[in-house]
Amino acid sequence: MAITRRELIATMVKAGVPAAVTVSVGAEALHAENIPVPNAAVGLLYDASICIGCKACVAACAEANATPPDTRGDGLHQAPSDLNDLTRNIIKLYKPEDGSASSFAKRQCMHCLDPACAAGCPFEALHKDPESGIVSWTAEECIGCRYCTITCPYHVPRFQWQGFNPRVTKCELCSHRLAQGLRPGCTSVCPTGAVIFGPRTALLLEAKRRIKNNPGRYYQERVYGETDNGGTQALYLSRVPFEKLGLPELGPESVPARTLRWQRRFYQYFALPALFYAGLVQVIRKRLKGHEQEAHEREKQTGLRAQL
C-alpha cells in the first residue's frame, strides 16, 4: 500500500496539521533566538519604600480576575502565604532578625522582555504579546507539563492541582481590563501610589526621577528590571537589597539567552517526526477504510454473510 508525498501532505492539511509547519520549524527555531522588545510595552512600577502593606491590591486582583478569595489559612481571612492557584498578586514582608530596615514586597509576574516561561513551553501555551509585551497563557495549547513553573527564575506561574481541568495561574496585567480602557486591578486601589501602571518607558523615567529627587533613599540608586534578566516590564525600587524582596540577581542576560534557546529548538525539531507520524496514521486509516469498503462490496456480490 504505497503512500505518495502528495497524499501525506494533503491528509495532514485535512487533519488540521498545516504542512507549512513541517517545513518552517527550522526557520522558527532560528528566529526564536532574537526576540524583539515590544514597541508599546506596558508594565508596573512598584516602590517598596512607600508600600504600607495594606494588601488592598491583593483583594482588588482577586476581584478583577474573578478568583475566589484564598482563605485556606484560617478559613476566614484572605491571607495567602505565597502566589498560588488562587493568588496572582501578593504582598510579603521582609523583616530581618537584626532589627535593620524592613520592607514590604509585591510579587506578581515580571513580564520579562524575554520570558523563560514562554521560551521553555514546548507548545507556546505561554506567549508574549508582540505589542503590549504582556505574557499570557492559552488553555487550548497547554499540555499540563508545568515546565513553566520550573524555568521561571522568579517562580511565578502556579499550577492548579485541583479540578478536572487544571489551569496555569499568573498575573496577565488584567489584560481584559486594559481592553476596556481600565487599569490593572492592583494599581487602581493603592492608597499611597506604591504601584503604578503605564508604558514601560514612562515608568523608567518616573523611577529615575524618584531616585534623583531622593538621594540615598533607594538601594544602589538602581531600578530593578531595567536590565536585569534581559529586562522586565515590572520594575522595582527598594530601600533594601532586591534579593531580600525575592528578586534574584540574574545579571543583564536573560535566562532563555543563556540556557533555553537550544532546548526550544530541540522541542520544535522533536515535533517534526510527530507531525509526520500523525499524517501517516491518517493516510493509513483512510486507505484501510477504502479496502474495508471494497471487501464488503465483494462479499455482497458473492453472497457471503456473517454467521447468525
Secondary structure, DSSP 8 states (H G I E B T S, - for coil): ----HHHHHHHHHHTT--HHHHHHHHHHHHHTTS----TT-EEEEEEGGG-----HHHHHHHHHTT-----TTTSSS---SS-BTTBS-EEEEE--TT----EEEEE----BSS-HHHHH-TT-SEEE-TTT--EEE-GGG--S--HHHHH-TT---EE--SSSS--EE---TTHHHHTTT---GGGGT-SS--EEEEEHHHHHHHHHHHHHHSTTTSGGG--BTSSGGG-BSEEEE-SS-GGGGT-----SS-HIIIIIHHHHHHHHHHHHHHHHHHHHHHHHHHHHHHHHHHHHHHHHHHT-----
